Amino acid sequence: MTVSPSALNTERGMFRVSVEGDPLAPALILSNSLGTTQAMWDPQVTGFAKTYRLIRYDTRGHGGSPVTPGPYRFKDLGRDVLAILDALDIERAAFCGLSMGGHTGLWLGVNAPERLNSLIVCNSAAKIGTAQAWQDRADALRQGGAAQMRTLADSAPSRWFGEAFIKQSPELVKAMQDSLAKLDPLGYAACCDALADSDLRDQIKDIAAPTLLVAGEWDPVTTVADAQAMQANIPGSKVAVVPASHLSNLEAPEAFERAVLSFLAQA
């Protein structure tokens, strides 16, 4: 079955979901970063769908998925993933998420270990940023609306990509900015609330799934040191560093895909 993309009815609402690959293959679900949609994973679809039943979805508050009143919490975002798997009749899956999506994966690893075959946490951390910074951003978006989303999009490239990549790939960078600018500011703000609230540093020691931590070599948002700190606390976890900034799957797609597929083949 291939769905690319469509509305999937779950017990937690209608989510925008894409499914590619052999329906009998092991499932791999991908979770987007804050301010993006499932389209961020386009470079990985061909490679991943050769081996896996690939599921992509827009996180709550983003794209074509529900924009429900905030604040959100990671228990909400994690339970959304479980509802999507249930609606697709998938008992267990590998999970790969980037930034906010990676933090959702950590929540699942702690709270729903029976649903994970393996876990890939990319450009993320057990505590991302500071509560005050996220709250300030959420407040600005609630007050400024669409105009503030555009301002946020204008400043995004330096957080997302390395300087050389910004110069080499202006069309992709602009497409990502335009996608961000079109998002619902209230949905984005509600996800900022979740990031402000969540601190899993004392809980990730309980993650039992085989875990890969992907870091961008020059990521200013979630650093290599953040990945190493998680590795020190997640039993048996591994770190892979790729030559990229924050959206590493876009800036270094080949290295990212090699790291993930190599890990999954051994997990």
KOLMARMAR-848344 format. One line per field, with one value per residue: residue number from 1; residue in one letter; x, y, z of N, C-alpha, C in turn. Coordinates in Angstrom, 2 decimals. Layout:
N
resi: [NUM|...]
resn: [A|...]
n_x: [X|...]
n_y: [Y|...]
n_z: [Z|...]
ca_x: [X|...]
ca_y: [Y|...]
ca_z: [Z|...]
c_x: [X|...]
c_y: [Y|...]
c_z: [Z|...]
# end
This chain:
267
resi: [1|2|3|4|5|6|7|8|9|10|11|12|13|14|15|16|17|18|19|20|21|22|23|24|25|26|27|28|29|30|31|32|33|34|35|36|37|38|39|40|41|42|43|44|45|46|47|48|49|50|51|52|53|54|55|56|57|58|59|60|61|62|63|64|65|66|67|68|69|70|71|72|73|74|75|76|77|78|79|80|81|82|83|84|85|86|87|88|89|90|91|92|93|94|95|96|97|98|99|100|101|102|103|104|105|106|107|108|109|110|111|112|113|114|115|116|117|118|119|120|121|122|123|124|125|126|127|128|129|130|131|132|133|134|135|136|137|138|139|140|141|142|143|144|145|146|147|148|149|150|151|152|153|154|155|156|157|158|159|160|161|162|163|164|165|166|167|168|169|170|171|172|173|174|175|176|177|178|179|180|181|182|183|184|185|186|187|188|189|190|191|192|193|194|195|196|197|198|199|200|201|202|203|204|205|206|207|208|209|210|211|212|213|214|215|216|217|218|219|220|221|222|223|224|225|226|227|228|229|230|231|232|233|234|235|236|237|238|239|240|241|242|243|244|245|246|247|248|249|250|251|252|253|254|255|256|257|258|259|260|261|262|263|264|265|266|267]
resn: [M|T|V|S|P|S|A|L|N|T|E|R|G|M|F|R|V|S|V|E|G|D|P|L|A|P|A|L|I|L|S|N|S|L|G|T|T|Q|A|M|W|D|P|Q|V|T|G|F|A|K|T|Y|R|L|I|R|Y|D|T|R|G|H|G|G|S|P|V|T|P|G|P|Y|R|F|K|D|L|G|R|D|V|L|A|I|L|D|A|L|D|I|E|R|A|A|F|C|G|L|S|M|G|G|H|T|G|L|W|L|G|V|N|A|P|E|R|L|N|S|L|I|V|C|N|S|A|A|K|I|G|T|A|Q|A|W|Q|D|R|A|D|A|L|R|Q|G|G|A|A|Q|M|R|T|L|A|D|S|A|P|S|R|W|F|G|E|A|F|I|K|Q|S|P|E|L|V|K|A|M|Q|D|S|L|A|K|L|D|P|L|G|Y|A|A|C|C|D|A|L|A|D|S|D|L|R|D|Q|I|K|D|I|A|A|P|T|L|L|V|A|G|E|W|D|P|V|T|T|V|A|D|A|Q|A|M|Q|A|N|I|P|G|S|K|V|A|V|V|P|A|S|H|L|S|N|L|E|A|P|E|A|F|E|R|A|V|L|S|F|L|A|Q|A]
n_x: [0.85|0.53|0.44|0.36|0.51|-1.97|-5.03|-5.13|-7.23|-7.27|-7.51|-6.88|-7.38|-7.33|-4.57|-1.98|-0.49|2.01|2.67|5.04|6.63|7.09|4.31|4.63|7.13|9.51|8.49|9.24|9.14|9.08|9.77|9.15|11.07|10.74|8.88|8.90|7.67|6.49|7.67|10.31|11.72|12.01|14.46|15.26|13.38|13.42|15.71|15.19|12.70|13.21|13.81|12.18|8.86|7.78|6.82|5.67|4.78|2.97|3.76|1.62|0.09|1.44|1.67|-0.53|-1.72|-3.59|-4.30|-4.59|-5.84|-3.24|-1.41|0.93|2.24|4.99|3.99|1.60|2.47|3.92|1.93|0.38|1.97|1.78|-0.95|-1.08|0.44|-1.25|-3.56|-2.61|-2.27|0.16|2.30|4.91|7.71|10.59|11.89|12.59|13.55|13.97|15.43|12.88|11.32|13.13|13.22|10.64|10.95|12.68|10.90|9.09|10.81|11.24|8.62|7.04|8.27|7.64|6.71|8.75|11.21|13.71|15.59|16.24|17.71|17.99|20.00|19.22|18.27|18.21|17.25|16.21|17.40|16.31|13.71|12.71|13.49|12.04|9.47|9.38|9.52|7.13|5.25|5.72|4.88|2.18|1.30|2.14|1.36|0.88|2.69|4.82|5.60|6.69|8.87|10.31|10.87|12.56|14.86|15.68|17.58|20.33|20.17|19.52|21.23|24.63|26.92|28.15|26.46|24.09|24.80|25.30|22.93|20.52|17.86|16.67|16.94|15.32|12.85|12.41|12.23|9.93|8.02|8.03|7.09|4.44|3.21|0.88|0.79|-0.13|-0.11|2.64|3.56|2.39|3.87|6.33|5.75|5.72|8.42|9.54|8.67|9.65|12.00|14.11|16.36|16.87|15.50|16.18|17.92|16.48|15.82|15.56|15.61|17.63|19.73|20.54|22.34|22.34|24.39|25.01|27.97|28.58|26.37|24.55|22.43|21.55|24.07|27.12|28.12|25.75|24.67|26.62|26.29|23.77|24.42|26.04|24.18|22.22|21.91|24.17|23.95|24.77|26.81|26.69|28.38|27.71|28.64|27.33|24.91|22.08|19.68|20.39|19.78|19.08|21.22|23.42|22.66|23.49|25.47|23.93|21.91|23.45|24.44|22.08|20.86|22.89|23.00|20.34|20.43|21.96|20.72]
n_y: [-1.19|2.21|5.45|8.78|12.01|11.39|11.86|10.33|8.59|8.52|7.50|9.78|11.88|13.31|12.71|13.85|11.66|9.70|6.70|4.47|1.85|-1.75|-3.31|-5.49|-5.34|-4.57|-1.95|1.54|4.60|8.08|11.21|14.62|17.72|20.64|23.18|22.19|19.85|16.52|16.47|17.12|14.80|13.90|13.40|10.94|9.01|7.22|5.58|4.51|3.26|1.07|-1.04|-0.89|-0.56|2.47|5.15|8.38|11.40|14.43|16.24|16.96|20.15|20.99|21.40|19.31|18.08|17.86|21.04|21.67|23.20|24.59|24.36|21.94|18.76|16.44|13.92|14.05|14.31|11.96|10.01|10.49|9.35|6.63|6.28|6.60|4.38|2.38|2.81|2.03|-0.59|-1.54|-3.14|-2.93|-0.78|0.65|3.79|7.03|10.23|13.79|16.46|18.10|15.89|13.85|14.10|13.35|10.68|9.90|10.16|8.14|5.95|5.83|5.62|3.91|1.36|-1.16|-0.81|-0.21|-1.25|-0.29|2.77|5.92|8.88|12.07|14.96|16.14|16.34|15.45|17.48|20.27|23.38|26.25|26.67|29.28|30.54|29.09|29.66|32.41|32.50|31.18|32.95|35.23|34.34|33.82|36.37|37.75|36.30|35.37|37.16|37.12|34.49|34.63|36.30|34.60|32.57|33.94|34.15|31.57|29.99|30.15|28.76|26.26|25.32|24.93|27.58|27.31|25.48|26.94|28.84|27.17|25.81|27.44|27.28|25.06|25.91|28.22|27.03|25.57|27.67|28.97|27.00|26.88|29.47|29.27|27.72|27.11|29.55|29.15|26.39|25.87|27.38|25.94|23.60|24.64|25.11|22.47|21.79|23.59|22.56|19.94|17.70|15.18|14.14|12.67|10.39|8.96|6.91|4.65|3.72|1.00|0.09|-0.63|2.03|4.78|7.77|10.54|13.17|16.53|17.80|20.55|21.59|24.15|24.13|21.65|19.96|18.06|17.39|17.24|14.88|13.08|13.26|12.08|9.54|8.64|8.05|6.37|3.04|1.10|2.65|4.31|6.75|8.73|10.97|13.41|15.37|18.18|20.75|21.60|20.52|17.78|15.64|16.83|18.47|16.75|14.33|11.80|10.81|10.80|8.93|6.60|6.21|5.74|3.53|1.61|1.27|0.32|-2.09|-3.61|-3.55]
n_z: [0.00|-0.83|0.28|-0.37|0.05|2.61|4.51|7.59|9.62|13.03|16.49|17.78|16.14|12.77|10.87|8.71|6.64|5.06|3.35|2.22|0.29|0.78|2.14|3.80|4.80|7.47|9.69|9.55|11.03|10.51|12.01|11.98|12.33|14.45|12.91|10.33|7.84|6.98|4.50|4.76|4.80|2.23|0.72|1.76|1.16|-1.11|-0.60|1.99|1.67|0.13|1.76|3.98|5.34|5.02|6.98|7.10|8.76|9.51|12.32|15.10|15.02|12.81|9.25|7.51|9.66|12.83|14.27|17.26|20.32|22.33|25.49|24.06|25.11|25.40|25.88|24.53|21.84|21.58|22.03|19.82|17.81|18.53|18.09|15.31|14.47|15.48|13.92|11.48|11.92|13.00|15.06|16.13|15.51|13.90|14.88|13.76|14.38|14.09|15.81|17.36|16.66|17.26|20.03|20.62|20.00|22.10|24.25|23.59|23.75|26.48|27.52|25.96|25.36|24.40|21.86|20.14|17.86|17.34|17.78|16.46|17.07|16.07|15.78|18.26|21.76|25.26|26.76|25.24|24.55|26.49|28.91|29.15|26.75|24.82|25.71|25.33|22.54|21.86|22.97|21.40|18.90|19.34|19.74|17.46|15.21|11.77|10.58|12.36|12.05|9.50|10.01|11.70|9.88|8.14|9.64|9.97|8.37|9.35|11.72|10.89|8.81|7.57|6.65|4.13|2.84|2.70|0.78|-1.39|-1.90|-2.47|-3.37|-2.08|0.56|0.55|-0.03|2.31|4.13|3.16|3.58|6.37|6.95|6.22|8.11|10.80|13.24|15.87|16.22|15.96|18.14|20.24|20.13|20.84|23.51|24.43|24.13|25.91|28.30|28.57|29.95|29.76|30.85|33.18|32.70|30.39|30.82|31.11|28.62|26.50|23.90|21.01|20.18|18.14|17.96|16.12|15.15|14.07|12.76|13.01|14.29|15.78|17.47|18.66|19.90|19.14|21.60|23.06|21.99|22.82|25.56|25.85|24.94|27.01|28.88|27.85|27.73|25.84|23.54|20.41|18.70|15.79|13.79|11.42|8.50|8.86|9.73|11.62|10.35|9.43|7.74|5.39|4.70|4.58|3.05|2.00|3.78|6.10|5.44|5.08|7.68|9.17|7.86|8.07|10.84|11.34|10.00|11.66|14.07]
ca_x: [0.00|1.22|-0.39|1.38|0.11|-3.42|-5.48|-5.30|-8.12|-6.80|-8.30|-6.46|-7.65|-6.91|-3.18|-1.47|0.46|2.43|3.20|5.70|7.36|6.41|3.53|5.06|8.47|9.53|8.06|10.11|8.37|9.92|9.12|9.78|11.56|9.92|8.88|8.95|6.64|7.04|8.43|11.74|12.33|11.97|15.69|15.46|12.28|13.82|16.63|14.58|11.54|13.67|13.93|11.23|7.56|8.16|5.69|5.98|3.58|3.14|3.52|0.52|0.41|2.23|1.21|-1.91|-2.17|-4.44|-3.82|-5.49|-5.39|-2.10|-0.07|1.16|3.29|5.52|3.09|0.64|3.13|4.24|0.70|-0.01|2.71|1.18|-2.25|-0.83|0.81|-2.45|-4.45|-2.01|-2.16|1.59|2.55|6.23|8.38|11.77|11.50|13.65|13.06|15.00|15.20|11.65|10.96|14.01|12.80|9.47|11.48|13.15|9.71|8.59|11.75|11.03|7.25|6.37|9.34|7.10|6.34|9.94|12.26|14.96|15.37|17.26|17.46|18.87|20.08|18.28|18.85|17.25|16.67|16.57|17.28|15.84|12.27|12.40|13.64|10.89|8.26|9.43|9.16|5.70|4.51|5.85|4.05|0.77|1.00|2.46|0.68|1.54|3.83|5.92|6.07|7.56|10.11|11.01|11.38|13.68|16.06|15.89|18.71|21.55|19.95|19.27|22.24|25.93|27.03|28.46|25.26|23.14|25.24|25.28|21.59|19.56|16.47|16.18|16.83|14.14|11.67|12.21|11.76|8.55|7.19|7.92|6.26|3.03|2.67|-0.01|1.60|-0.59|0.40|4.07|3.72|2.03|5.02|7.33|5.36|6.17|9.87|9.84|8.27|10.20|13.39|14.17|17.74|16.89|14.68|16.64|18.66|15.56|15.59|16.13|15.71|18.89|19.59|21.57|22.25|22.98|24.70|25.64|29.32|28.59|25.01|24.59|21.20|21.75|25.47|27.72|28.19|24.42|24.56|27.52|25.67|22.74|25.08|26.54|23.06|21.36|22.75|24.46|23.67|25.90|26.77|27.22|28.51|27.70|29.14|26.15|24.41|20.94|18.85|21.48|19.32|19.01|22.54|24.34|21.72|24.13|26.07|22.82|21.26|24.37|24.49|20.83|20.63|23.87|22.55|19.14|20.78|22.61|19.93]
ca_y: [0.00|3.47|6.62|9.83|11.74|11.47|11.99|9.05|8.73|7.81|7.82|11.09|12.87|13.05|13.11|13.76|10.55|9.05|5.35|3.96|0.61|-3.04|-3.35|-6.61|-5.07|-3.94|-0.55|2.62|5.84|9.27|12.31|15.87|18.70|21.83|24.12|21.51|18.83|15.24|16.68|17.22|13.49|13.50|12.79|9.59|8.10|6.15|4.65|3.83|2.44|-0.17|-2.09|-0.72|0.08|3.80|5.98|9.76|12.12|15.79|16.33|17.82|21.56|21.23|20.90|18.85|17.39|18.72|22.17|21.71|24.21|24.26|23.87|20.51|18.11|15.33|12.77|14.21|14.02|10.53|9.23|10.62|8.32|5.33|6.22|6.38|2.97|1.57|2.96|1.27|-1.97|-1.82|-3.38|-2.43|-0.09|1.49|5.19|7.98|11.59|14.81|17.59|17.81|14.51|12.99|14.14|12.47|9.32|9.64|9.94|6.80|4.97|5.75|5.36|2.89|0.51|-2.35|-0.50|0.15|-2.20|0.46|4.20|6.81|10.24|12.89|16.40|16.35|16.30|15.09|18.78|21.14|24.79|26.64|26.88|30.69|30.86|28.51|30.39|33.71|32.30|30.87|34.18|36.12|33.80|34.02|37.79|38.27|35.55|35.02|38.05|36.62|33.26|35.04|36.77|33.41|31.89|34.72|33.93|30.13|29.29|30.04|27.73|24.97|24.88|25.57|28.73|26.85|24.86|28.03|29.43|26.18|25.26|28.49|26.91|24.22|26.74|29.06|26.17|25.27|28.90|29.22|26.00|27.33|30.68|28.92|26.93|27.78|30.02|28.60|25.02|25.97|27.85|24.86|22.69|25.33|24.82|21.11|21.82|24.31|21.75|18.59|17.43|13.73|13.76|11.67|9.24|8.22|5.72|3.51|3.31|-0.33|-0.18|-0.25|3.45|5.54|9.22|11.21|14.57|17.33|18.21|21.96|21.97|25.08|24.00|20.43|19.77|16.74|17.16|16.78|13.47|12.31|13.21|11.05|8.23|8.27|7.68|5.35|1.84|0.49|3.53|4.68|8.09|8.94|12.39|13.64|16.73|19.01|21.53|21.05|19.63|16.99|14.76|17.63|19.01|15.64|13.21|10.51|10.37|10.53|7.67|5.50|6.00|5.18|2.19|0.71|0.97|-0.51|-3.44|-4.33|-3.44]
ca_z: [0.00|-0.85|0.52|-0.49|1.43|2.78|5.89|8.27|10.77|14.22|17.69|18.25|15.11|11.40|10.65|7.33|6.70|3.82|3.54|1.02|0.45|0.90|3.38|4.62|5.30|8.80|9.66|9.99|11.07|10.55|12.71|11.53|13.29|14.65|11.81|9.04|7.66|6.53|3.27|5.06|4.62|0.82|0.22|2.30|0.87|-2.03|0.05|3.12|1.26|-0.49|2.78|5.07|5.16|5.49|7.38|7.46|9.20|10.03|13.76|15.54|14.94|11.61|7.96|7.37|10.87|13.64|15.05|18.41|21.28|23.17|25.16|23.88|25.89|24.60|25.99|23.44|20.57|21.58|21.89|18.42|17.06|18.83|17.43|13.89|14.32|15.70|12.77|10.38|12.40|13.16|16.48|16.50|14.41|14.15|14.92|13.48|14.47|14.09|16.69|18.11|16.38|18.04|21.43|20.67|20.06|23.46|25.08|23.28|24.29|27.92|27.92|25.15|24.82|23.74|20.48|19.37|17.54|17.47|17.94|15.91|17.57|15.24|16.05|19.35|23.10|26.30|27.10|24.12|24.85|27.82|28.99|28.91|25.32|24.11|26.09|24.66|21.13|21.81|23.23|20.24|17.81|19.67|19.60|16.13|14.18|10.51|10.36|13.18|11.41|8.39|10.63|12.16|8.69|7.60|10.46|10.19|7.73|10.16|12.74|10.24|7.84|7.55|5.74|2.76|2.27|2.39|-0.48|-2.47|-2.13|-2.11|-3.66|-1.00|1.77|0.41|0.07|3.71|4.75|2.74|4.27|7.76|7.02|5.98|9.21|11.73|14.38|17.14|16.29|16.22|19.52|21.16|20.17|21.67|24.90|24.76|24.28|27.15|29.46|28.64|30.35|29.90|31.19|34.24|32.31|29.21|31.25|31.05|27.24|26.26|22.47|20.36|19.92|17.43|18.16|14.99|15.45|13.03|13.20|13.41|14.69|16.91|18.26|19.45|19.54|19.30|23.05|23.49|21.62|23.68|26.89|25.79|24.83|28.33|29.75|27.22|27.67|24.55|22.41|19.55|18.12|14.44|13.49|9.98|8.19|8.64|10.84|12.37|9.51|8.86|6.66|4.17|4.37|4.29|2.91|1.77|5.04|7.02|5.06|5.38|9.14|9.65|7.31|8.66|12.20|11.30|9.54|12.75|15.31]
c_x: [0.88|0.21|0.54|0.79|-1.41|-3.75|-5.73|-6.12|-7.60|-7.69|-7.95|-6.63|-7.15|-5.50|-2.82|-0.30|0.77|3.01|3.77|6.38|6.46|5.62|3.90|6.46|8.41|9.21|9.12|9.30|9.30|9.15|9.88|10.22|10.55|10.03|9.01|7.73|7.31|7.86|9.92|12.47|12.39|13.28|15.91|14.44|12.74|14.70|15.99|13.47|11.96|13.62|12.81|9.87|7.67|6.92|6.22|4.68|3.95|2.82|2.34|0.96|1.13|1.50|-0.26|-2.44|-2.93|-3.68|-4.84|-4.98|-4.21|-2.38|-0.05|2.22|3.80|4.73|2.02|1.27|3.51|3.02|0.12|0.68|2.09|-0.18|-2.10|-0.45|-0.41|-3.37|-3.93|-1.80|-0.70|1.87|3.86|6.87|9.73|11.31|12.72|13.05|14.20|14.56|13.96|11.21|11.85|13.65|11.52|9.91|12.00|11.97|9.15|9.51|11.58|9.65|6.51|7.40|8.84|6.73|7.55|10.84|13.63|14.62|16.55|16.87|18.47|18.83|19.10|19.02|17.77|16.59|17.15|16.35|16.83|14.34|11.91|12.47|12.46|9.62|8.22|9.04|7.68|4.87|4.55|4.96|2.57|0.36|1.14|1.83|1.52|2.75|5.04|6.46|7.02|8.90|10.96|11.62|12.59|14.97|16.46|17.15|19.94|21.41|19.92|20.48|23.57|26.00|27.29|27.24|24.24|23.50|25.08|23.87|20.50|18.11|15.89|15.99|15.57|12.86|11.37|11.71|10.28|7.59|6.97|6.96|4.77|2.40|1.77|0.79|1.16|-0.13|1.88|4.30|3.42|3.14|6.19|7.03|5.86|7.67|10.28|9.65|9.12|11.68|13.47|15.54|17.80|16.16|15.29|17.47|17.80|15.27|16.32|16.30|17.12|18.77|20.81|21.29|23.05|23.18|25.29|26.94|29.35|27.18|25.07|23.42|21.29|23.11|25.90|27.83|26.84|24.24|25.42|26.96|24.56|23.36|25.56|25.43|22.10|22.20|22.92|24.26|24.96|25.70|27.35|27.23|28.60|28.08|28.00|25.88|23.15|20.05|19.79|21.03|19.20|20.40|23.53|23.52|22.39|24.74|25.00|22.20|22.16|24.38|23.24|20.64|21.64|23.47|21.35|19.45|21.39|21.77|19.10]
c_y: [1.24|4.60|7.81|11.18|11.77|11.61|10.60|9.29|7.88|8.19|9.19|12.18|12.43|13.59|12.95|12.78|10.07|7.69|4.87|2.64|-0.61|-3.08|-4.50|-6.41|-4.51|-2.46|0.39|3.91|7.01|10.44|13.61|16.77|19.83|22.74|23.51|20.59|17.53|15.38|16.81|15.91|13.04|12.88|11.35|8.57|6.93|5.12|3.87|2.87|1.19|-1.34|-2.05|-0.25|1.44|4.64|7.36|10.45|13.54|15.77|17.26|19.29|21.96|20.69|20.54|18.08|18.35|19.88|22.36|22.74|23.72|24.56|22.37|20.06|16.93|14.05|12.85|13.81|12.55|9.66|9.36|9.56|6.95|5.19|6.00|4.92|2.07|1.63|2.20|-0.19|-2.42|-1.96|-2.77|-1.78|0.42|2.94|6.05|9.38|12.58|16.00|17.35|16.37|13.52|12.96|13.34|11.02|8.96|9.37|8.54|5.73|4.76|5.18|4.29|1.94|-0.70|-2.10|-0.24|-1.05|-1.56|1.94|4.97|8.24|11.16|14.35|16.80|16.30|15.90|16.33|19.74|22.59|25.05|26.89|28.32|31.05|30.31|29.28|31.76|33.56|32.01|32.13|35.12|35.64|33.99|35.49|38.27|37.54|35.28|35.89|37.59|35.31|33.60|35.54|35.59|32.67|32.63|34.45|32.46|29.54|29.13|29.05|26.34|24.41|25.59|26.65|28.29|26.25|25.92|28.66|28.46|25.73|26.28|28.10|26.04|25.04|27.60|28.24|25.83|26.51|29.16|28.24|26.41|28.51|30.37|28.13|27.79|28.25|29.45|27.15|24.99|26.38|26.75|23.81|23.32|25.10|23.45|21.08|22.56|23.43|20.50|18.56|15.94|13.24|12.69|10.39|8.38|7.00|4.47|3.04|2.00|-0.63|0.14|1.18|4.02|7.02|9.89|12.67|15.24|17.92|19.65|22.46|22.91|24.91|22.82|19.87|18.30|16.40|16.72|15.30|12.61|12.20|12.17|9.66|7.74|7.75|6.66|4.11|1.32|1.39|3.89|6.09|8.05|10.44|12.56|15.09|17.67|19.86|20.85|20.12|18.72|16.09|15.49|18.11|17.92|14.37|11.85|9.96|10.02|9.17|6.47|5.19|5.30|3.75|1.18|0.30|0.03|-1.94|-4.27|-4.37|-4.69]
c_z: [0.00|-0.69|0.52|-0.90|1.51|4.24|6.46|9.53|11.92|15.40|18.26|17.19|13.75|11.19|9.18|7.34|5.29|4.15|2.21|1.34|0.61|2.21|4.30|5.20|6.73|8.71|10.20|9.91|11.29|11.13|12.45|12.68|13.43|13.43|10.43|8.93|7.25|5.25|3.53|4.80|3.16|0.33|0.67|1.82|-0.01|-1.33|1.17|2.68|0.52|0.48|3.80|4.57|5.81|5.76|7.75|7.87|9.58|11.52|14.05|15.54|13.67|10.37|7.94|8.56|11.78|14.29|16.17|19.41|22.12|24.63|24.88|24.88|25.08|24.79|24.91|22.11|20.47|21.38|20.48|17.56|17.29|18.15|15.93|13.64|14.50|14.49|11.56|10.74|12.47|14.65|16.95|15.28|14.86|14.07|14.67|13.50|14.56|14.92|17.55|17.89|17.11|19.50|21.63|20.75|21.44|24.39|24.84|23.85|25.78|28.25|27.12|24.53|24.05|22.28|19.57|19.13|17.70|17.40|17.35|16.28|16.91|15.66|17.14|20.67|24.08|26.89|26.03|24.52|26.28|27.78|28.66|27.44|24.52|24.45|25.43|23.19|20.98|22.01|22.02|19.09|18.10|19.51|18.16|14.97|12.95|10.22|11.16|12.64|10.27|8.92|11.10|10.97|8.11|8.35|10.58|9.57|8.60|11.30|12.12|9.48|8.05|6.47|4.30|2.09|1.88|1.04|-1.65|-2.84|-1.80|-2.36|-2.56|0.28|1.70|0.53|1.52|4.47|4.43|3.42|5.72|7.86|6.88|7.14|10.10|12.95|15.71|17.31|16.61|17.68|20.52|21.24|20.93|23.15|25.32|24.98|25.55|28.36|29.66|29.01|30.66|30.37|32.27|33.87|31.21|29.58|31.17|29.63|26.97|24.78|21.97|19.84|19.21|17.64|17.04|15.34|14.23|13.54|13.68|13.71|15.90|17.87|19.21|19.03|19.63|20.78|23.61|23.18|22.53|25.10|26.92|25.72|26.19|29.24|29.15|27.01|26.24|23.35|21.67|19.02|16.71|14.17|11.97|9.70|7.84|9.87|11.39|11.55|8.71|7.72|5.34|3.75|3.98|4.08|2.73|3.07|6.06|6.70|5.36|6.86|9.63|9.15|7.87|10.07|12.18|10.88|10.65|14.02|15.58]
# end
